């Protein structure tokens, strides 16, 4: 088995040498590096050069638009795929299918899709979406059925409780069909994932909790006659030694003011997301006992909504934890670090070679032609 590794594009307020917060209804806060094309290109190229397959771009009122951002970055990179997060409640299924076809065909097949139903009603209302959470999942089910049928080349007539199309025929069928990534911890989310997801994504929790989620989704998918792959979304703090890694975690924690934690936690407790509730329960808003499992640190979730845990340790230790999650059935890892640019190199140069040695990852990067540092070295060897 060759695991897949993806990186993250910090369009959620930018990047920096501290934890940039935001998400699920809370503001992003300050950052040292802007989320502009120039910097995001550096991050995307670092991911590409270090062997990552794709980069996730988030969605919501707290970040730049994922479709536009990645379309621009597809022109400043060569091979990297883009895991574009989008919300089905703010775009029609036909337009989404058409946009995916355009992106896929014009980028050379570099699109993956992360369907985010939306966990915050107050944020959804900013977009003009006034459905409650369970209704949003029922609409998402209809949305993905229409999109899948359009991608299959059908002429679609569909009338549902929330969405309807008539004689819909898609000319820009994507080639290949982009895989659908889907997350969610509520019962309603599980049903939709089982019917439509190619990859089910979970936020990082201790292995026992992740194993339970995998078993839950597998059972639901089996009822639908389907099999699903599994991925996990986490941050990373990996260094040459464990002491260096934990020192960096301590530095990040020291840069978070107590009043900031209190404010962010109060906002996140208003979230309707079951996954966010599970993230909050890992640390309870406290800065003590943040290592919730060996090399799994919940400190990021103190000020950041969504994925709130990090793999922390030496490169060998981080590789060990990845192998442990892989043994549960996790095949794809969506990772990040602060800053994202340097973090791609820490992980790519430190952890991926270890995983390759263990047979858990295969480097798919095209081989680069090397030339001798001294241009006349070959001549010198020839005349000896």
LINRAKA-V849863 format. One record per residue. N is the residue number from 0. RES is the residue in one letter. SS is DSSP state (~ for helix, > for strand, _ for the rest). PHI is phi in whole degrees, 0 to 359 (999 if undefined). D_LAST is the distance of its C-alpha to the last C-alpha in whole Angstrom. Layout:
# LINRAKA-V849863
<<N,RES,SS,PHI,D_LAST> <N,RES,SS,PHI,D_LAST>>
This chain:
# LINRAKA-V849863
<<0,X,_,999,47> <1,X,_,252,44> <2,X,_,290,46> <3,X,>,250,47> <4,X,>,236,46> <5,X,>,238,48> <6,X,>,250,48> <7,X,>,225,51> <8,X,>,257,52> <9,X,_,281,54> <10,X,_,277,57> <11,X,_,268,59> <12,X,_,97,60> <13,X,_,101,56> <14,X,>,224,53> <15,X,_,179,53> <16,X,_,270,52> <17,X,_,222,55> <18,X,_,286,57> <19,X,_,268,59> <20,X,_,276,62> <21,X,>,102,64> <22,X,>,98,65> <23,X,_,52,68> <24,X,_,90,70> <25,X,>,247,69> <26,X,_,288,67> <27,X,_,284,64> <28,X,_,79,64> <29,X,_,277,61> <30,X,_,210,58> <31,X,_,267,55> <32,X,>,233,53> <33,X,_,287,55> <34,X,_,273,55> <35,X,_,254,54> <36,X,~,298,52> <37,X,~,297,49> <38,X,~,287,49> <39,X,~,298,49> <40,X,~,296,46> <41,X,~,300,44> <42,X,~,295,46> <43,X,~,296,45> <44,X,~,290,42> <45,X,~,297,41> <46,X,~,296,43> <47,X,~,298,41> <48,X,~,289,37> <49,X,_,261,38> <50,X,_,96,39> <51,X,_,286,43> <52,X,_,276,45> <53,X,>,212,48> <54,X,>,227,50> <55,X,>,278,53> <56,X,>,241,55> <57,X,_,285,59> <58,X,_,223,62> <59,X,_,138,66> <60,X,_,290,67> <61,X,_,266,65> <62,X,_,214,62> <63,X,_,292,61> <64,X,_,296,61> <65,X,~,288,59> <66,X,~,298,59> <67,X,~,292,58> <68,X,~,300,56> <69,X,~,287,54> <70,X,~,299,54> <71,X,~,294,53> <72,X,~,289,50> <73,X,_,295,49> <74,X,_,268,48> <75,X,_,248,46> <76,X,_,230,44> <77,X,_,250,42> <78,X,_,237,42> <79,X,_,302,45> <80,X,>,273,48> <81,X,>,236,51> <82,X,>,268,54> <83,X,>,275,57> <84,X,>,275,60> <85,X,>,208,63> <86,X,_,251,67> <87,X,~,293,69> <88,X,~,281,72> <89,X,~,244,71> <90,X,_,210,70> <91,X,_,286,71> <92,X,~,298,70> <93,X,~,294,69> <94,X,~,295,68> <95,X,~,297,65> <96,X,~,296,64> <97,X,~,293,64> <98,X,~,297,62> <99,X,~,297,60> <100,X,~,296,59> <101,X,~,297,58> <102,X,~,299,56> <103,X,~,296,54> <104,X,~,286,54> <105,X,~,273,53> <106,X,~,261,50> <107,X,_,80,49> <108,X,_,78,50> <109,X,_,250,50> <110,X,>,250,53> <111,X,>,235,54> <112,X,>,237,58> <113,X,>,251,59> <114,X,>,276,63> <115,X,_,244,65> <116,X,_,294,69> <117,X,_,105,70> <118,X,_,257,71> <119,X,_,237,73> <120,X,~,297,76> <121,X,~,294,77> <122,X,~,286,73> <123,X,~,301,74> <124,X,~,294,77> <125,X,~,298,75> <126,X,_,270,74> <127,X,_,87,77> <128,X,_,255,77> <129,X,_,247,80> <130,X,_,283,80> <131,X,_,278,79> <132,X,~,300,76> <133,X,~,297,78> <134,X,~,293,79> <135,X,~,297,75> <136,X,~,290,74> <137,X,~,294,76> <138,X,~,294,75> <139,X,~,299,71> <140,X,~,301,72> <141,X,~,296,74> <142,X,~,303,71> <143,X,~,290,68> <144,X,~,297,70> <145,X,~,296,71> <146,X,~,298,67> <147,X,~,300,66> <148,X,~,292,68> <149,X,~,296,67> <150,X,~,295,64> <151,X,_,281,65> <152,X,_,88,66> <153,X,_,283,70> <154,X,_,269,73> <155,X,>,254,74> <156,X,>,247,78> <157,X,>,215,78> <158,X,>,227,81> <159,X,_,247,80> <160,X,_,288,82> <161,X,_,236,80> <162,X,_,229,78> <163,X,>,215,79> <164,X,>,223,77> <165,X,>,228,78> <166,X,>,50,77> <167,X,>,278,73> <168,X,_,229,70> <169,X,_,263,67> <170,X,_,274,65> <171,X,_,268,62> <172,X,_,288,61> <173,X,_,293,58> <174,X,_,225,55> <175,X,_,281,54> <176,X,_,297,57> <177,X,_,292,56> <178,X,_,287,57> <179,X,>,256,59> <180,X,>,258,59> <181,X,>,211,62> <182,X,>,231,63> <183,X,_,145,67> <184,X,_,250,68> <185,X,_,276,72> <186,X,~,304,74> <187,X,~,295,74> <188,X,~,294,70> <189,X,~,299,69> <190,X,~,296,72> <191,X,~,293,70> <192,X,~,301,66> <193,X,~,297,67> <194,X,~,275,68> <195,X,~,232,66> <196,X,_,283,63> <197,X,_,273,59> <198,X,>,228,58> <199,X,>,267,60> <200,X,>,256,59> <201,X,>,237,60> <202,X,>,283,60> <203,X,_,292,58> <204,X,_,231,61> <205,X,_,304,61> <206,X,~,308,59> <207,X,~,300,63> <208,X,~,291,64> <209,X,~,295,61> <210,X,~,300,62> <211,X,~,295,66> <212,X,~,296,65> <213,X,~,300,63> <214,X,~,298,65> <215,X,~,298,68> <216,X,~,291,66> <217,X,~,301,65> <218,X,~,295,69> <219,X,~,295,70> <220,X,~,293,67> <221,X,~,298,68> <222,X,~,298,72> <223,X,_,274,70> <224,X,_,72,68> <225,X,_,235,65> <226,X,_,239,62> <227,X,_,229,60> <228,X,>,273,57> <229,X,>,231,57> <230,X,>,226,55> <231,X,>,223,56> <232,X,>,248,55> <233,X,>,214,54> <234,X,>,266,53> <235,X,>,222,50> <236,X,>,226,49> <237,X,>,240,46> <238,X,>,221,44> <239,X,_,297,41> <240,X,_,230,44> <241,X,~,297,48> <242,X,~,299,49> <243,X,~,295,47> <244,X,~,295,48> <245,X,~,289,52> <246,X,~,296,52> <247,X,~,293,51> <248,X,~,299,54> <249,X,~,296,56> <250,X,~,296,55> <251,X,~,299,56> <252,X,~,295,59> <253,X,~,296,60> <254,X,_,276,60> <255,X,_,255,63> <256,X,_,286,66> <257,X,~,304,69> <258,X,~,292,71> <259,X,~,292,69> <260,X,~,301,68> <261,X,~,299,72> <262,X,~,293,72> <263,X,~,294,70> <264,X,~,297,71> <265,X,~,297,74> <266,X,~,291,73> <267,X,~,291,71> <268,X,_,292,74> <269,X,_,276,76> <270,X,_,296,73> <271,X,_,271,74> <272,X,_,283,71> <273,X,~,293,71> <274,X,~,297,67> <275,X,~,295,68> <276,X,~,300,71> <277,X,~,295,68> <278,X,~,298,66> <279,X,~,297,68> <280,X,~,291,70> <281,X,~,290,66> <282,X,~,234,67> <283,X,_,63,70> <284,X,_,79,70> <285,X,_,258,69> <286,X,_,267,66> <287,X,_,263,66> <288,X,_,55,64> <289,X,_,277,62> <290,X,>,276,60> <291,X,>,277,62> <292,X,>,198,59> <293,X,_,311,56> <294,X,_,70,54> <295,X,>,242,56> <296,X,>,245,58> <297,X,_,263,61> <298,X,~,294,60> <299,X,~,299,59> <300,X,~,291,63> <301,X,~,293,65> <302,X,_,230,64> <303,X,>,238,63> <304,X,_,285,64> <305,X,_,81,63> <306,X,_,302,60> <307,X,_,235,60> <308,X,_,240,58> <309,X,>,229,54> <310,X,>,276,52> <311,X,>,235,51> <312,X,>,157,49> <313,X,>,294,45> <314,X,~,302,43> <315,X,~,295,43> <316,X,~,294,47> <317,X,~,297,47> <318,X,~,298,45> <319,X,~,299,48> <320,X,~,293,51> <321,X,~,298,49> <322,X,~,297,49> <323,X,~,293,52> <324,X,~,294,54> <325,X,~,298,52> <326,X,~,296,53> <327,X,~,282,57> <328,X,_,125,56> <329,X,>,285,54> <330,X,>,249,51> <331,X,>,230,51> <332,X,>,236,51> <333,X,>,257,52> <334,X,>,240,50> <335,X,>,198,50> <336,X,_,196,50> <337,X,_,240,51> <338,X,_,287,49> <339,X,~,290,48> <340,X,~,295,45> <341,X,~,294,43> <342,X,~,298,45> <343,X,~,298,43> <344,X,~,283,40> <345,X,~,303,41> <346,X,~,284,42> <347,X,~,295,39> <348,X,~,269,37> <349,X,~,261,39> <350,X,_,261,41> <351,X,~,301,40> <352,X,~,299,36> <353,X,~,294,39> <354,X,~,295,41> <355,X,~,294,38> <356,X,~,297,37> <357,X,_,275,40> <358,X,_,79,41> <359,X,_,263,43> <360,X,_,214,41> <361,X,_,244,39> <362,X,_,285,37> <363,X,_,264,38> <364,X,_,294,36> <365,X,_,297,34> <366,X,_,291,30> <367,X,_,268,28> <368,X,_,286,25> <369,X,_,257,23> <370,X,_,233,20> <371,X,_,295,17> <372,X,_,299,19> <373,X,_,266,16> <374,X,_,298,16> <375,X,_,258,13> <376,X,~,298,11> <377,X,~,297,10> <378,X,~,296,9> <379,X,~,298,7> <380,X,~,292,6> <381,X,~,292,6> <382,X,~,269,4> <383,X,_,286,0>>
